[in-house]
Amino acid sequence: MEHKLVIGVGSTAQVIIFSPTEVAKLFHDHISDDFIEHEYTIHKNIIQSGLPVPEVRWGKPIPGKRALIYKKVEGLTLTSILESQPQKALHFLKKMATLQTIVHEKKLSALPSQFDVLKQKIMSVKELNVDDKKRINKRLEELPKSNCLCHGDFHPDNILITKNEAVIIDWCDATSGNRMADLARTLLILRYGGLQDRTSFLNFRTTLYSRKLLAMYYRKSYTRHYQLSSKELESWMVPIAAARLSENLPDVEKKLLLSIIQKGLIRN
């Protein structure tokens, strides 16, 4: 694979430049064929919805490797733009919020149930005891169900900004469910996603406060297109924070999410 440029590595696959116009997502050996088929099927359904997503096809760029071939998007991740041009953060967050509301207006069949996915993730979390998991899932069961298209991981790393549009990538976690749950996850990632305790206490607190303000602005931008219930959105925070703990997160982020969960459980 030395002649192929690796442009990204994740828990399920690595992404390489396959040709001048395509990238290949090479799945790790432990990933099942069903998982890959699932991602392909979901992505095809998303394409048919008319949303801005790259084309996909089957392919074998490397002998013995299973892969999906995606059309190469000539653009930068929104994360990289926010880091290099912080003065434009509010402008791009507003665009991102608008894009998420457009996603939520779609309704697609043959998608996994958001409720089932969240429940399974919560039960797999090692940082929570059995009683807390049961309490959180009971709360989840009481929340309103819906059938909106939910990306499942809508954050700046999964949005590519091109000359003409914003393109949404990485749809493997897409579900049919409640838009408030999807928004809650986005807000948690904007506030705490990837936080590392590697700076001074002052710098860390400054970063926390800055990200809190950005998340508040994002929420306000979203409400310009959809009048949400603050109480309903807040009610999703504990289940969504718990489900996110099932992922490979930095210790600092885990502690912050656990704090949200414990405070939420105490209040109710």
N, C-alpha and C positions, 0 to 999 in steps of 0.2 A: 504494500500500500504506500510505499515511499513516494511514488510518483503522483499520488493524490493528495491534494491540500485539504487537511482537516480544518473545518471552520467552526466546529462545535461538538461537544461531548456531553451526553446526559446519562441518566440512569438506565435508559432503555436502548439508546443508540448513539452513534456518532454520525455527524453530517460532514460529507466531503464534497468538493467540487467535482462533478462528474463530467461536465462539458461546459463550453462557454455559455450555454443557455439553461443548464440543469444542475441540480444538486442531488446527491443520493443520501438517503437516510439508511445507514447500515445498522441493523438491529443486533444487539449483543446476543450471544449464544443462548443465554438463559431465558430469553423472551420467547414466548410460545407463538406458534403459527396463528392461533386464534386471535391473539392480541394484535398481530400485524394485519390480519384480515379485518378485524374490527376497526382499526385506524383507517384503513383504506376505504371501507364502506362508509364510515362517518364522513370522511373528507369528500367523497363523491357526492353524498347527500348535501353537504354544505355548499359545494360548487353549484348545484342545481338551484339553491336558494337565491342565487344572485349576489351573495356577499363577496367582498373583495378578498379572495383566497387564491393561492397558486394552484395550477393544474397538477394532477398526480397520475402516475402510471406505475405498473409493475416493472421490475428490472433486476438484473444481476450484474452489477458493475464489477464485482470482485467474485471470482470463483469460490463457491462454498459459502458465500454470504447472502443472507436474505435482505432485500432492500425495497424501499419505495423511492421512486424517482419524482422529484418535484421540479416544476419550472422555477428557474432561478429568478429571484426578485432583486432588481438593482436598486438597493436602498439601504438605509441604516436603521438599526433598531431604535425605537423611541428612547430606550435607556441611554444609548450612546449619545443621542442628541441632547437629552436632558443634562447629561454630565458635561458635555462640551459647550453647550449654549444655555446655561441656567437662566439667562435673562428671558428666554422664550418658553420657560416651563409652563406658565399659566396658559399661554396660547395652545400648546400641544396637549395639555391635560384637558382643555375644553374640547378639543377635537376628539380625543380619546373617549371622553364621556359620551359625546354625541354618537360615536361609533358603537359603543356598547349598548346604547338605547336602541339603535337600529338592529343589532343582533337580537336583542330581547323581543323585538316585534315579530320575529320569525317564529313559526311553529312547524317543526319537522317530526315526521313519524319515524319509527324504527331507531329511536335513540334510547340509551339506557335511562332508567328512572333516577333522577337526582336524589330522591329520598333513599333508594336502595344503596346507591354509591356512597352517600354520606354515612349511612348507618354502618356499612361494612368498614369504612375507614375508621370511624370512631371506635368500633370494637377491636380494631387492630393496634390501637395506640398503647405503647408500653408505659408511658408516663402517667397514665390514669388508672386508678383502681377499678375493680369491677362495679362497685356501687356507683361511682361517679359516671361511668360509662352508661349504666342503666338509667340514671337520672337525666343525662344529656339526651339519650335516645328517646326517652319518654317526652322530653320537651320538644324534640324534633318531630315526633308523631303528632303533636298538638299544633304545629305550625301549618299554615295554609299551603296546599299543594297547587301546582299550576302546570302548564304545558308550554312554557316559553323555551325557546332555544337558549341554552346557557353554555358559554364557552368552557367554563370550569377552571380556567387558568388565565384570565384576562388581565394582563399586566404589561408594562412597557417593553419587556423583553420579547413578547410575542406579537408586537406590532412593528412592522417595517414601513418606514416612511420613504416613498419614492417621489419623483418629480411631480407625479400627477395624482397620487392617492396614498391612502394608508392601507396596507395589506395585513390581514390577520393570519397568523400561522399557528401551528401546534394545536390541532383540534382533537387530540386523542382523548381528552377528558370531557368532551361535550356531552351534555345530558339534556333531557326534557324536564323542566322544573320551574321553580319560583325565581323570578328575576332578582328578588331581594337577597336571596342566598348568593347568587353570582356576584352581585354588587358588594355584598358584605366581604366576600373573599378578596375582591379587588382592593377594597379599602384597607383590609388588614395587611395586604402585601405592600401597598403604598406606604403604610405607616411603619411596618416592621420587617418586611421581606429582606432577607440576607444581611441583617444587621450584625456587625462584628464588634466586639468589645476590645478593639486594638488601639484605641486612641485615648487621650486624656479624658478624665471625667467630664470636664467642661465641654470638650468637643463632642463627646457622646451625647450629652444632654442637649446641646445645640442641634445636633443632627435629629434627635428624637422630636424636638419641638418643630423644626423646619418641616419634617415629614408629616407631622400632625397637621400643620397648616395646609400643606399640599393635599392631603387626604380630605380635609374639610372643603377646600376649593373644588376638588373633584366631585364630591357629593353634591355641592351646590350646583355645579355645572350639569350634573345628571338630572337634578330636579327641574331644570329649565325645560326638559323634554318630557318628564314623567313626574307627576305629583305623588311622591311616596309617603308612606306613613312612617314617621320617625320611630314610633314605638315598635312597628313590625320589623323595621330594619334592625333595630337594636336587639330584638328577640332572636335574630339569626346569628348574632356574633358568637355566642357560646358554642353552638353546634359546629359552626364553620371553623372557629379557632381549634376546636377539638379534632375535627377531621384533618386540618392542616398539620397537626402534630404527627400524623401517620407518615409524613414525608421526612426526608433527610435534611434537617434544618440546623443552622448554627445554634449553639447552646444559648446565646443571648436571646435569639428570637423565640426559642422554646420557652425560656423563663417568662418572657413577656406574654406569650400566649397562655401559659399556665396561670398567670396572674389574672388575665381576663376571665378565664374559665372559673377559677375559684371565687372571684368576686361576684361573678354572675350567678353561681350556684348559691352563694350565701344570701344574695338579695332575694332569691325566690325559694 
